[in-house]
Amino acid sequence: MDRHYILFDTPERDELYPFTHTRPVADIRTGILTIREKWEKWLETGPLSSFTAEYLQAKFPLQKAPPGTVTVLLNGHLLPSADLVGTISAMEPGQELYKNGRLLAKLISGDDFFAPATLVRLEFEGDIRRVDRPWDIVQHNDAALRDDFALLTKGRKSAPVSPTNQVVNPEQIFLEPGARVECSVLNAATGPIYIGKNAEVMEGNLVRGPFAMGEGAVLKMGSRIYGATTLGPRCVAGGEIKNTVFFAHSNKGHDGYLGDAVIGEWCNLGANTSCSNMKNNAREVRIWMEAKQEYWSAGTKCGVLMGDFSRCGINTMFNTGTVVGVSCNVFGGNFPPKYLPSFSWGGAGLTDRYRLEEALRDADAWMRLKGAGLQEADREILTRIFRG
């Protein structure tokens, strides 16, 4: 019987704010691909839909199972692996899979996910990786980059690397068609390097793997990139970057340091923006969890966590573990607060709030710079976040 796959958010999705304000969990990027894209590649199936927060479903519609198929519900926090995919593929309708008391997957007939049913509970014995907290995105990025590189390049041949470059371990360097890399140092001895379709590495860059650039991304001249770093599709990056994930369409085009950070979509970091990723006393970094209204430990290293449509002015300085919500406009010469709620306006001593119509106008303007535009579903999502 054919299977219909759906990725579901768990109630813990709010622990991934600000990133899940604007997307299902499965649309978080770690490694080269989003979680959704990983499952689609592993399962060799078409686009998977999500069961997520109601206000997001217009943009991310739920596709119900066609008649005569079995619905397979997959936990959207999970990164797929050969062991996990193999176990789920062998499951029968009426079975559910758990690990340490947490649901990983279940197979049901019909579309009523909450209908009472007697399911056979299985326990998964293998290891799993999950994205449950914002800092998991970068803490998993090294392993996820290596896994995605192997998945995307298996049985394929890289486009040729220009002889103007100095390369180390060329077997672990892969260029998609249309990628351009000139006069740079690519060191894949420490991890693979993946350059996506029509992406460009300008002259004079120092790149140390694992590193990935999505389709149409640009790495500007003279940048210093340490693994594990991901530039999502159509991102622009420059300066010094280490262990950072850019989701898509975002810019850090100039000098400044970014480390152990996560930058959402449609963001812009002004020239010389820098973030601290480690406290001077080397103690744990504590992150404000918006949904819980309390601080949680993120380990000893964590940089800025910035939600979609947020921007900062030139010379902005972010303290260790700063959380920037959705659609913030940050500027000023001093450190902004370590937590900026969505639609914040200003910097140190922040008291103002972005007006909704101006925030929507500016978000649309930034999207149009990259050939897109704010859609009605985006407006509704941002309005819902603004109104709380």
MOZIBEL-V754475 format. One record per residue. SS is DSSP state (H for helix, E for strand, C for the rest). PHI is phi in whole degrees, 0 to 359 (* if undefined). NEAR is the number of other C-alpha atoms within 12 Angstrom. Layout:
# MOZIBEL-V754475
SS;PHI;NEAR  SS;PHI;NEAR
This chain:
# MOZIBEL-V754475
C;*;15  C;296;18  E;242;32  E;242;35  E;261;39  E;227;39  E;269;40  E;245;38  C;279;38  C;262;30  H;302;21  H;282;26  H;302;35  H;289;27  H;281;30  H;255;40  C;300;39  C;273;45  H;287;43  H;270;41  H;298;39  C;241;43  C;200;44  C;295;44  H;304;45  H;294;43  H;265;40  C;284;49  E;261;47  C;214;52  C;82;49  C;276;48  C;254;43  E;287;38  H;300;43  H;300;39  H;297;30  H;299;39  H;297;36  H;297;27  H;291;28  H;295;28  H;274;27  C;52;17  C;228;18  C;286;18  C;304;22  C;263;37  E;262;37  E;235;36  E;256;36  C;223;34  C;301;27  H;302;20  H;289;25  H;265;31  C;292;23  C;295;24  C;278;26  C;239;29  C;293;22  C;276;25  C;260;22  C;283;26  C;292;25  C;295;16  C;302;14  C;82;15  C;244;19  E;259;29  E;273;36  E;250;41  E;268;43  E;245;43  E;294;43  C;290;42  C;279;44  E;273;41  E;268;45  C;290;41  C;216;28  H;300;20  H;295;18  H;292;30  H;296;28  H;297;15  H;295;24  H;294;33  H;296;30  C;271;19  C;288;28  C;252;25  C;306;29  C;92;23  E;247;29  E;225;33  E;243;34  E;235;27  E;218;22  C;53;14  C;81;12  E;243;23  E;290;27  E;258;38  E;197;43  E;207;40  E;247;40  E;226;33  E;259;31  C;86;23  C;246;24  C;274;16  C;293;22  C;252;12  C;296;11  C;301;10  C;204;18  C;266;14  C;252;20  E;276;18  E;268;23  E;249;25  E;248;23  C;279;24  C;267;14  C;278;19  C;275;17  C;228;25  E;238;28  E;232;35  C;253;38  C;246;31  C;231;35  C;303;49  C;286;46  H;300;36  H;302;49  H;273;43  H;290;35  C;268;35  H;294;45  H;299;34  H;296;31  H;294;42  H;300;45  H;295;34  H;295;31  H;293;38  H;301;40  H;297;29  H;294;27  H;280;31  H;254;27  C;303;15  C;74;10  C;244;16  C;246;17  C;291;26  C;297;23  C;295;21  C;268;32  C;301;22  C;291;15  C;288;17  C;268;25  E;257;24  E;237;29  E;235;23  C;61;20  H;299;28  H;297;25  H;255;32  E;242;42  E;228;41  E;248;37  C;283;30  C;305;22  C;87;21  C;291;29  E;233;33  E;221;43  C;224;27  C;53;23  C;229;31  E;254;34  E;244;45  E;253;30  C;262;30  C;294;21  C;261;23  C;159;35  C;290;43  E;234;51  E;238;54  E;245;45  C;287;39  C;304;27  C;60;23  C;280;33  E;225;36  E;255;47  C;288;28  C;290;26  C;79;24  C;268;32  E;247;36  E;237;48  E;238;36  C;287;42  C;284;43  E;209;51  E;216;58  E;237;50  C;281;42  C;302;33  C;75;30  C;286;39  E;226;39  E;250;49  C;280;32  C;299;28  C;71;25  C;278;33  E;238;36  E;242;43  E;255;34  C;289;41  C;261;42  E;233;50  E;234;60  E;254;54  C;291;42  C;307;36  C;61;35  C;276;38  E;237;40  E;223;52  C;199;39  C;85;33  E;248;34  E;225;45  E;220;42  C;46;43  C;227;51  E;241;57  E;258;54  E;294;45  E;184;40  C;62;38  C;251;41  E;233;42  E;223;45  C;273;32  C;224;30  C;298;29  C;126;29  E;253;37  E;225;47  E;222;40  C;51;45  C;240;46  E;230;52  E;240;54  E;287;49  E;265;43  C;60;41  C;258;43  E;217;41  E;253;43  C;294;31  C;305;25  C;68;26  C;299;38  E;223;35  E;229;40  C;277;32  C;242;38  C;210;27  C;286;21  C;297;13  C;264;10  C;60;15  C;271;16  C;298;20  C;267;30  E;252;29  E;251;38  E;286;33  E;264;33  C;305;28  C;291;22  C;260;15  C;56;14  E;200;13  E;271;20  E;237;22  E;282;20  C;246;33  C;89;24  C;266;24  C;224;35  C;196;41  C;266;43  C;281;51  E;241;50  E;241;50  C;284;46  C;301;44  C;65;45  C;263;46  E;216;41  E;221;40  C;279;30  C;298;25  C;63;26  C;292;35  E;242;35  E;260;43  C;287;36  C;305;38  C;67;42  C;283;42  E;250;44  E;247;46  C;287;45  C;277;45  C;56;49  C;258;45  E;239;40  E;253;47  C;203;32  C;119;23  C;273;19  C;251;21  C;299;28  C;289;35  C;301;30  C;285;34  E;224;37  E;244;44  C;300;40  C;306;40  C;69;40  E;287;35  E;224;33  E;121;31  C;218;31  C;298;23  C;69;18  C;301;24  C;228;16  E;267;19  E;226;24  C;304;30  C;286;21  H;303;26  H;297;18  H;289;20  H;296;32  H;294;32  H;300;22  H;289;28  H;299;35  H;297;25  H;296;20  H;294;27  H;294;28  H;292;16  C;298;19  C;246;24  C;79;13  C;241;16  C;183;21  C;288;26  C;268;19  H;300;15  H;297;21  H;296;31  H;300;29  H;294;23  H;295;31  H;296;40  H;296;27  H;296;21  H;295;30  H;299;26  H;276;12  C;77;13
